[in-house]
Amino acid sequence: MQSKPLILVTNDDGITAPGIRALIAAMSEIGTVVVVAPDKPQSAMGHAITINNTLYLHKVSAEGAAVTEYHCSGTPVDCVKLGINELLQTKPDLCVSGINHGSNSSINVIYSGTMSAAVEAGIEGIPAIGFSLLDYEWNADFEPAKHYAKKIALEVLANGLPKGVVLNVNIPKLAASEIRGIKIARQANALWIEKFDKRQTPQGKDYYWLTGEFVNHDKGTDTDEWALANGYVSVVPVQFDLTAHHAIQELNDWNL
């Protein structure tokens, strides 16, 4: 009899976040789950790793619990590295990250700790998916997201992923009956128009809050932003080879 798939679960909102609790519940229905997640929020950490400080890893689940859980003092990528290299005896069959509170569509994938954790697993040759829900509320309804997380995870386990590719999945803030299905999409050409809110402490020292407006310049109907705006779950295949292959010939024509 074939054993259950081994699934590594992580996130960037921290181990107590409702999103990861929902993802753990969904993955527990299809596999053996090990959780390694940050002990505090680590949003927008990107692919940061800890090299100048010590890392701490603490088991927080009781002996014999259905799910083995650890929290880590480091970043989401640290969590994946420790899970693969220190905790697990074999590579997991799947790594899932999330469910993030808020969007990781379009350019947000660059900054996302959620997606960087999935990318790190992909670098290690492990099929990986990052899940995000377009709802920043702590008490968001994750039930529709759980359904799609399980559905997509089962497909990845059954079919694998192309080499060098992980999935970026974003789920609209809609009731289950209102979600129209899944769209395979590309990353929209959108960005943040940023500014800094400059303030002063009572002592007269300047400090800044980063603010900004998200602007979508892409009018295509094949993008993640279009899918989400039209009630679909977006699935974007993401590669971590950052080479701009289309530019190589142009650069070869330079007088270098």
N, C-alpha and C positions, 0 to 999 in steps of 0.2 A: 504494500500500500504506500503510495507516494505521500511524503510528509508535507505539511503546510509550508508555503513559502515564508521565508524570513524577511520581515519588513522593518527597516529602520525609519523611525519617525522623528522629525525635528521641526523647528520653527524659528522665527525671530522675535515673536511677541512674548516669549517666556513660557516656562513649563506650566504655569497656572492659567494661561489664557484659555478662554472658552473655545477658541478655534482649534487649538491642538487637542483639546479634550474630545471635540467632535471627530477629528481626524483619527485619533486613537480608536474611538468606538467603531468607526467605519472600517478601519484596517483590521481590527480584531475579528471581524466577521469573515475575513478571507485568509488570514495568515497568523503567524507567530510574531508578535510585535515587541520590539525593543525601542525604547524612547531615550534619546539623548538630546536635551534641549537646554537653552540658556536659563540661568537662574533669575534673570531679570530681562526686561525688554531690550532688544538689540536691533530695532528697526533701522533701516537705511544704513546698515553697516557694510553693504556691498560684500566684496570678497575678502574683507579684512581678516587677518589671523593674528594671534597673540604671539609675539616673539620677545618682548621686553619685560613681560611679567609672568609670574607663575600661573599655571592653570590648575583649577581644583575641580574634581569630579566626585559627586556624592550620589550614592544609591538612595532613592527616596521611596521605592516600593517595598512592601513587606515580603519576607521570604514566602515563596509559594504563590505569590500573586499571579493572576492571569497575564499581566503585562509587566515586564521589567522596565523600570524607569530610573533614569539618572538626570540630575541637573548639573550644568557645567558653568563655571565662572566666565567662560570665554564667549566668542562670537558663534553665530550659526555654523560657519565653516569649521571652527575649532571643534564643535560638537560632532560634525560628520567625521572629521579626521580621527578624533578620539574613539568614536564608535567603531569605525572600521579597523583601526590599528591597535587598539588597546582592549576593547570589550568583547568584540565578536570573534568567535573562533573561525568562522568562515565569512566570506563576503555575503552581504544580504542579497536577496533576489530582487529587491526593490527598495528605493529610498523615496519617501514622500516628505514634503516640507509644507507647513501651514497648519490649519487653514488661516491665511493671513487676514487680519482686520484691515480691509482697504485694498484698493486696486494695485496690481503690479503689471498692468497692461502698458503697451507702448514703451516709451523711454524709461518708465519706472523700473523696468527689468534691470537696468544698469545699476541702480542704487539699492535694489532689494536684497536684504539679508535672506529672505525666504527663498528667492531664486538662486542666490549664490550658494546656499546649502545644497540645493539640487544639482547645480553645476559641479560642485566639488565631488559629489557622488558620481556624476557622469564622467568626470576626469578619471576616476578610479575604475571605470568600466561597468558601473552599476546603473541599470535603468532607473531614471529618476524623474519626479514630477513635483512642480511647485504649484500649490493651490492657493487662490486668493478669492475673498468675497468682497464685493463692492459695498461694504458696510463697515464704518469705523466705530460703530457703537459696541461697547463691551458686551451688552446683552443681545447682540445680533442673533437672528434666527439662522442657525447653521444646518437645519434639517435638509433643505434642498441641496446645499453644498455637499453634505455627507453622501447623498444619493449619487451625485455625479462623481465625487471622489472615488467611491467604490466602483462605479461603472468603468471609469477610465483606468483605474489601477488594474482591474481584471483584464482589460484589453492589453495593457502593457505587459502584464505577466504572461498572457497567452501569445503575444506576437513579438515581444521585444521592441527595441527601438533602433533606428539606424545608428551606426557608429558615430560618436561625437555629437549626439543630439539628446537633449532633454526637453520636457514639455512644460510650457508655461500656461497654466489653466486659470482663467478668471471667470467667476460666476456672478451674474447680475443680482442685484438686490430685489428679488421678486419672489412671490409665493411659488411653490412647486408647480401649481397649475398654470402659472403665467409664463414659465420658462418654455421657450419654443423648441429647444433642442440644443445640439452642439454644432458649432461651426469650426472647421479647421481654417485658420486665418494666418495672415502675416502681421508683423508688428507695424502699427500705424506710425506715420511720420508726424509725430507730435512732440512737444517739448514744454518745459516750464519757462515762463517769463518771470525771472526772479528779481527780487529786491530785498533789501535788508531794512528792517524797522530799527532805527537807531534810537537808543534811550540812554538814560543816565541813572546810575545808582545815587542814593542820597549823599554819597561822598563825592559825587561829581565824576565818577569814572564811566566812560562810554561802554555800552554793551549792545549786542545786536541780536535780533530774532530774524531768522530766515523766513520770508514769506514769498508768495508767488501765485501766478495764475497759470493753469494748465491750458495750453492752446493746441488744438488739433488742426493741422494744416492739410490733412489727408482726406480727400473726398471719396476714396475708393470704397467699394462695397465688399471688399475681401479682407478687411482689416479687423483686428481685435476690437478697436473702438467702435466700429460699425456693428459688429456682432453684439457687443454688450448693449449698445444703445437700442438695438432692435430685439432685445429679449433672448439672446442666445448665450450659451456658455462658449467662450472663446478658447481654442486650443492652438497655441503657437509653438511649432518646433523651433527650439533655440539651439544654436551651435556655439561652442566655446572656442573654436578656432577663429580668432579675430582678424586673420589675414584678409585684407581687401584684395582678393584674387584678381578682380577686374582691373585693378590699378597697376598690376605688375608690369604689363607691357608698356604702359605709358611711362613709367619710371625708368624702364630699360632704354627708352629713347632719349633720356636726358644725357648730358655730357658729364657723366660722373667718372 
